[in-house]
């Protein structure tokens, strides 16, 4: 059996394990110690009950929280005690939950998700018994997928197929089954982060149109390089490969597709140019980044319906 199927079961903490008179105090201590530094108030202190279960998914911590009516505050004082900044992908499972952060208020329904910035104050209102799942993501780690995750916080993640896919994926993570995953836990955490980036769309890459234009210009300037790679282009712009890929994905294409489109378009213009009529087809291919002339001919015909030589002849005839 795969090694990751043998991980230990989630750690659990419950107010049922302490005297009822200490239930709320125990819950606050547990949450602050195991989850996040928070101020918590409950209207029914004498009958308060709650439970926390946690399991590690690589760099992310998955928490299942069930609690009675409570009011939660993440204050500046609590933030100051936090050593490592991070974000929380929060999904409501049952009950009612309202989030206030960045002068915005979000009301979640069961199954919906929202990204919370743990480095900024926020408030949660849970007027009844509430069940939720929360994935804590270190900021540095999350930035591999979302260059500016703070721009995607306190917004309901909904309205697209990718948002539905994210909510479904998070919803499939449960206490009973999260230790029987078909993939290593770290990979599951990465898959959730990738879905999050796709779900928030262009919010994931602020100024993405400008970045896309810059990436396209770099491709145009280096089309003759047959070994041009996402790594090289990303490095030229000071971004991660993931950011590069998500920038192209935001306009329904990929790095490879865009590069091929630009190479074929340049080849078409060169073959139309009477001033380059004496340039060998192999040289046209090389100037457009094709190391193999036969590959160039095949792709050109697929795109434009004619082999390169026939296309040139037809284009030059049309120019006379």
N, C-alpha and C positions, 0 to 999 in steps of 0.2 A: 504494500500500500504506500502511496506517495507520502513523503515525509510530512507535508503540511497538513495531512489529515489527522496527524497524531498530536496536534497542538493542544495544550491544556484548555479546559473549558473557561468561559468568561469569569472574571472575578466579580463577586456580587457583594453588595451591601444593602441591608434592609433595616428599616425602623422596627420591624418585628423582632429584631435581635436585641433590642434595648427596652428599658422601662419606658412606658408610654409618656411619662412626664418629661422625658429627655428626647422624645422623638424628633422634634423640630431642631433642637440644638445639635443632635447627632447628624441630622440630615445636612445642616449647614456645614458642619465640620467635614463631613464626608465629601460633599460637593466641592468645597474649597480645596481640600487636600487631593482629591482624585480627579476632579473635572476642571473647575475653573473658579478663581476667586470671585465670589458673588455675595451680595446681600440678599437675604431671602426672608420674606414675611409671609405668614399664613394666618388667615382669619380663624381657623379652627385648630388652634394650637393643641388643645387637649385630645383631639381625635385625628391628628395629622399622621399620615402614613406615606411612605415613599420607598422606592427601590432603585438602585443603580447597578447595572451590569456593564462590564467593559471587556473588550477584546482588542488586541493590537492587529492592525492590518498594515504591516510595514511601518512607514513613518506616520501613518494616521492612527488615531485612536477612535474606535467605534464605541459609543455609549448608548445604552438603552435606559431611558429615564421614565419612571412612572411615579406620579406624585399627586397629592390632593391639591385643592385650590391654593395658589401661592402667587406672590408678586416677587419678581426677580429683578435685581438691579446690578448692572456692571458699572461701577463708579470709577472716577479717576483715582481714588485711593486704592481700590482693588487692582486697577490696571498697573499702578506703580509697583505692586508686589509681584508682578508677573515677569519672569526672567526671559521667556521666549515668546515673541509675538506669534499670533496664529489666527486662523479663520475657522469658522464652524459652519458646516453644511447641516442645516437643521431641517428635519422632516417631522411634521405632525402625524401621529398615528391614530390618536383618538382624543376627543375632548375639544377644547377651544384654546387658541393661542394667538396672541397679538404681539408683534414686535415693533418697538419704536427705536429708530437709529437714524442718524444723519437727517433729522427733521422730516423723516418719512415714517409712516405707519403701515404695517403689513398685517393683514388678517389671514391666517392660514386655515385651510380646510384639510380634512384628513387626506394624506397622501401627497400634499404639496410641500415644496422645498423652498428654502431661502438661505442665502449666504450671509453670515453674521461676521462682522469684523471684531475680533476679540481685543483689538488695541484701541477701540473707541468705546465710549460709554453707550450703553443701551439698556432698554427695559423690556421685560416680558410680563405679560398679564395672562394668567391661567385661572379663569374664574371657576373652573370645575376640575374634577379628576382628569388629568391629562397624561397621555402617553406619547413619547417622542423618541426619535433616534437622532443622534448627533455625531458627525464625523469631524474630529478636530484635526486640522491640517496645518502643519508648520508653515509660516509665511514663505520662507526661503524655498521650501520644497514645492509649495503650490505655485510659485512664480515660474516654475518650469512649464506650466500649462497656461497660467494666467499672468501675464507680465504686470498687470495692475489690478489685482483682485479687489482692492478697495473701491474701484469704480463699479463693481458688480454687486455690492452688498445692499442689504435692506430693499431688495427688489424681488417680487414674487417670480419664481422661475416657472414660466408657463407659456403657452401659446405657440409651441412648435413641437415637431416630432422629436427633436433631440431633448427638449425639456421633458416630454412624456417618457422618453427612454431613460433619462436620468432618474426621474421619480420612481419608475418601475424598478430600476436596478437597486436604488437605495431601499425601496420597500421590500425587496426580496431578501434583504439582510435581516435575519431574525436571531433571537437568542438561541433557539433550538437548532438552527442549521448553520450558523456562521463558522462552526468548527468542522463542517463537512463540505468545504468548498472544493470545487473542481480545479481551482488554480491556487498557486501560493498566495497567502494573505497579502503580501506586499503588492503583488500584481493586481489583486482585486482593488486595493486602494488606488493604484495608478489608473485603473480602468474608470473608476468613479471620477477621478480628477479630469480625465480626458472627456468623459461625458459632460461634466460640468462646463468645461471650456466650449464644447459644441453647443450646449444648451443656452449659454448666455450670448452666443453669437458674437456680433461685432463689439459688444461691451467688453469682450475679452481682450481686444486689441484696440484701445483708444487711438483715434487717428489712423485707423486701419487703412483707410483709403490712401492717405499719404504714404504709409508704409508700403502698401501694395505698389504704388507708383514707383517708389524708390527701389523696391526689389525688382520690378519689371525693367527699370532702367539699367540696373546692374546686369541683368540677364542679356539685355541688348548689347551692352558694352563688351560682354565676354562670351558672345555666341560662338566664337571660333575655337573656344576651349572645349575639346571633346570630353575632358574629365571634370567639367564644371559640376560641382556637387552642392547639395543643400547646406552642408557644413561650411563650405567656403563662402557661400553667399550670406549665410547667417552671420558668420564672423565679420564679414565686411560691413555689416549693419549693426554690429554689437548686440545681437539678439540671440536667443536660443533656437535650436532647430525646431523645437515644438512651436515656438511663436511663429516661425516662418511657415510651417505647415498649416497652422490654424489660420494664418492670414490668407493663404490661398484657398483653404477650405471655406472661408467665409464668403467667397465668391464662386463656390461650387466648382473648384478646379484643384489641381495639385501642382506641385513644383515641376514634376516631370512633364505633365500635360502642357503647362504654360511654356516651358522651355522648348518643347517640341513644336508647339504652335508658332512661336517666334522664329525658330530656325527655319521652318518650312515657309513662313511668310517672307523671310529675307531671301531665301533661295528663289522664291517665285519672282520677287522684284529684280533680283540679279539676272534671271533668265529672260526677263522682259526688256532688260536694258540693252539697247543696240550697241552701246559703248563697251559692253562685256561679251559681245557675240563670239569673240575668238577665245574666250576663257573656257578651258576644258570642263566638262561636267564634273570630273573628279575634283577639280580645283574649286568649283562652286560648292560642292559638298564639304570640302575641307574648310572653306571660309565660313561655313555655317555650322561647324562643329561636328560634322559627321565623319568619323574615322573610317567607316566602311561605305564605299560608294554604292554597293548593292543594297545596303540597308537604306541609304538615302533615296535611291530610286524607288524602292518598294514603298516607303512611307510617303514619298511625294505623289506617287500614283494613287495611293489610297486617299490622299487628301484632295487632289485636284483632278483626278480622273485620267491623266495622261502621264507617260514617263517623262522625265525631265527634258530629254532631247526633243521629243515631239512637241512638248509644251513650248519650248523655245522657238522652234520653227513656226508654230502657229502664231505665237505672239509677235514675232518679228514680221511675218507676212501681214498681220493686221495693222502694223505700224506704218507700212508703206502705202 
